[in-house]
Amino acid sequence: MSGLMAQPGAFERLEAAARDPVQLEALRAAGLAEELAGYAAEGQGDLPVMRTVHQFACTGGTLISKCIASMPCTRLLSEVDPFSELGHQQSFVPSDLIGLAKLGSAPPAQKTLAKIFLAGLAELAADSRVEGRDLVLRDHSHSHFCYGGTVPERPSLAEILSASYQLRSLVTVRHPLDSYLSLRRQQWLHFTPATLEEYAVRYHLFLDHYDGVEILRYEDFTAAPEASMQQICSILRLAYNPDFKDNFSALHLSGDSGRSGVEIAYRPRRALSVEVLDELPAAAGYIRLCERLGYEALPETETGTEPVSSAP
């Protein structure tokens, strides 16, 4: 068997192709359909596949996630983090077993919370497979890396899942200055000190956690959405829907507080405040972050007053 086929996820790839005549015909034309089916039969005892997408807040994640959710036979859960402290500030969470446990008279340990999460996820994953759907989890990385005085020493979503699933994962990013400005406008600077440099330190930690995972830039996505979605579907092994641009805007997801509109287009940077401009020269970590992600750290921009907007 060729090295191409001798890899985890063959069964899921064949399933996706079976739901997409174009993909299936491509496999047959390449002479891979029978080989893939044979390997899938051998490998069904492997861990099931779980697809995950990881991104910081205000990085275009809502747009990209809606487009992923527009793919055929896809079920996407948005803002997933069983250990998040942001979601349990209200005392009334009757349908949230983890929230009820944390707010109960004897809150359980983190290990138990992880078991509750995995048990519920296993049922949803099984239901998705029965319905012929591919389950995708959109991480709420903001809860882990951008909340509180320090980044807590606790498992990431990928680490929670890794013992139970084969992960097909993707990291999406946006220019750090643009996402930082959006956090400021939304008043979502949940970390201290609330500076660009501290944001960069936390962004580096996030990227370190997902070292080796393929990265897609928001700017590249908006410049070439069709090619980018084909790349995403290849990474996550999803069937591709060429009509996604006509469908994504009708979807509603948890945390759908970001981008709105029916077109996929790059949004120019807003004017920087004097306060932010004053931060830039001393933000060495930010400059390294831009280099790491392939962005210009100090692009030309006009100064001004940061406007308030509901769309990051």
PAMIMI-390115 format. One record per residue (C-alpha): x, y, z. Coordinates in steps of 0.001 Angstrom, whole numbers, padded with zeros to 6 digits, always signed. Example, Ala and Ser with C-alpha at 12.3 -4.5 7.8 and 13.67 -1.06 7.14 Angstrom:
2
+012300-004500+007800;+013670-001060+007140;
//
This chain:
312
+000000+000000+000000;+001326+003411-000930;+002588+005879+001672;-000218+008245+000642;-002880+005800+001765;-001034+004431+004787;-002214+007205+007082;-004963+007751+009674;-008332+009075+008501;-008697+007019+005315;-012170+005903+006353;-013306+009495+006940;-011834+010597+003634;-013746+007873+001798;-016934+008813+003662;-016536+012449+002626;-015940+011429-000987;-019023+009217-000944;-021108+012300-000131;-019400+014395-002778;-019600+012963-006335;-016849+015282-007560;-014391+014052-004899;-015355+010416-005466;-014863+010714-009216;-011465+012318-008632;-010439+009384-006419;-011608+006898-009022;-009819+008751-011807;-006609+008616-009763;-007106+004904-009111;-007227+005497-005364;-010821+004655-004456;-010317+000890-004065;-006999+001327-002273;-008520+003859+000098;-011481+001584+000797;-009148-001308+001562;-007096+000727+003997;-010247+002112+005629;-011485-001420+006245;-008179-002249+007922;-008084+000910+010010;-011612+001261+011377;-010332+000209+014787;-008264+003395+015014;-009412+006380+017032;-012207+008340+015350;-011403+011624+013670;-012246+014944+015309;-011827+018189+013416;-010805+021332+015299;-010249+024972+014384;-008226+027250+016675;-008130+031045+016569;-007983+034121+018770;-010967+036433+019141;-011377+039175+016510;-009302+037336+013891;-012045+036636+011352;-012988+033368+013020;-016738+033959+012722;-016506+034382+008965;-014246+031379+008441;-016322+029184+010767;-019553+030057+008981;-017931+029105+005693;-016768+025790+007170;-020289+025180+008487;-021549+025706+004918;-019703+022617+003711;-021856+019544+002936;-022876+017317+005852;-020960+019418+008393;-021926+020094+012010;-019886+022883+013595;-019876+023764+017298;-018664+027294+017985;-016686+028545+021014;-015767+025232+022648;-013753+025194+025892;-014915+023022+028812;-012623+024883+031226;-013634+028421+030250;-014296+030823+033130;-015913+033401+030854;-019099+031421+030316;-019992+030822+033955;-020404+034343+035297;-024183+033926+035278;-025803+031823+037978;-028585+030395+035768;-027263+027677+033419;-029952+024944+033593;-028915+023097+030428;-025145+023248+031014;-023983+020282+033105;-020415+021582+033420;-021706+025011+034441;-024035+023498+037012;-021204+021386+038426;-018915+024409+038749;-021638+026456+040415;-022769+023615+042672;-022156+023116+046370;-019087+020916+045782;-017420+021847+042463;-015566+018875+040925;-011939+018788+039895;-010816+019751+036417;-010274+016086+035567;-013959+015359+036200;-015033+018329+034088;-012967+016939+031216;-014675+013555+031580;-018117+015185+031517;-017153+017072+028369;-015721+014001+026609;-018724+011855+027504;-021152+014373+026023;-018954+014917+022990;-018783+011157+022348;-022576+011013+022129;-022704+013971+019750;-019894+012550+017621;-021698+009197+017400;-024935+010931+016414;-023041+012922+013779;-021585+009747+012284;-025032+008108+012165;-026374+011154+010317;-023363+011139+007990;-022084+014458+009302;-018534+015623+009957;-018241+017238+013399;-016024+020337+013678;-015158+022076+016960;-014276+025768+016890;-012052+026392+019905;-012574+029348+022238;-008861+030012+022667;-009573+033448+024110;-010757+031785+027345;-007469+029938+027728;-004885+032445+026580;-006464+035912+026924;-008302+035821+030233;-006850+036704+033618;-003538+037879+034980;-001634+034830+033709;-002190+032053+031200;-003359+029119+033349;-001487+025825+033374;-004256+023622+032066;-004889+021456+029002;-005830+023064+025724;-008804+021754+023758;-006483+019705+021552;-004792+018156+024581;-008173+017218+026069;-009169+015505+022825;-005885+013884+021816;-006290+010661+023836;-009722+009947+022366;-009512+011189+018781;-007305+011552+015745;-007197+015311+015306;-007466+017115+011992;-006723+020706+012998;-006266+024183+011601;-005107+027490+013121;-006369+030729+011587;-004795+034121+012302;-005166+037780+011430;-002670+040611+011623;-002122+040955+015404;-002475+044731+015321;-005903+044495+013685;-007167+041883+016149;-005763+043877+019096;-007559+047015+017882;-010794+045040+017583;-010411+043704+021117;-010018+047270+022340;-013145+048431+020486;-015162+045515+021833;-013759+046007+025352;-012579+042395+025344;-009138+043044+026850;-009645+040408+029543;-005922+040121+030359;-003543+042259+032358;-001643+044329+031599;-003964+045196+028718;-001187+046122+026287;-000188+045134+022781;+003003+043556+024102;+001123+041383+026624;-001254+040367+023848;+001735+039308+021744;+003187+037251+024608;-000093+035361+024898;-000357+034948+021122;+003105+033357+021093;+002007+030895+023805;-001064+030002+021763;+001044+029343+018668;+003502+027291+020724;+000640+025055+021862;-000301+024403+018242;+003179+024166+016813;+003103+022060+013646;-000574+022740+012906;-001157+024369+009534;-001881+028112+009689;-004227+030053+007420;-004184+033850+007414;-007488+035739+007384;-006115+038174+004815;-005301+035308+002433;-008759+033850+003004;-010533+037077+002061;-008274+037544-000985;-009015+034058-002367;-011969+032494-000511;-012591+029634-002950;-008982+028446-002958;-008776+028930+000819;-011917+026876+001445;-010591+024088-000750;-007393+024179+001320;-009410+024065+004563;-011475+021139+003309;-008290+019295+002373;-006783+019881+005839;-009953+018934+007733;-011049+016313+005178;-014425+017821+004487;-016514+017655+001352;-016370+020959-000543;-019383+023106-001437;-018545+025572-004232;-021674+027593-003397;-020615+028401+000179;-020392+032134-000534;-024131+032159-001194;-024960+030306+002009;-022596+031287+004855;-024313+034544+005830;-027581+032746+006664;-025925+030662+009393;-026016+031625+013074;-023411+030339+015523;-022704+030683+019217;-020774+033895+019800;-021929+035364+016500;-020985+038853+017671;-018351+039625+015087;-018449+040192+011380;-021786+040644+009636;-022658+041006+005972;-023046+038797+002920;-019719+039425+001179;-016249+038079+001865;-013856+040991+001622;-010849+042395+003450;-011679+045235+005804;-009058+048002+005934;-007425+048863+009230;-009012+051686+011148;-006976+054641+012323;-004721+054001+015305;-005064+056041+018465;-002051+057904+019824;-002082+055511+022789;-001618+052467+020544;+001039+054202+018452;+002974+054922+021630;+002975+051192+022465;+004505+050049+019179;+008191+051034+019621;+008547+049057+022872;+006541+046028+021719;+009410+043684+020853;+007261+040591+021300;+004694+042020+018914;+007353+042608+016269;+008598+039012+016658;+005006+037807+016401;+004508+039620+013106;+007724+038100+011795;+006554+034659+012923;+003251+035034+011051;+004653+036818+008004;+003155+040261+008597;+004604+043763+008402;+004883+044931+011997;+004810+048682+011403;+002635+049364+008352;+001884+052897+007295;-001314+054122+008889;-003028+057326+009859;-003515+058370+013456;-006882+059271+014830;-009507+058371+017362;-010520+054744+017472;-014183+054493+016498;-016559+052221+018365;-018012+049436+016265;-019841+046158+016845;-018053+044500+013925;-014419+043505+014586;
//
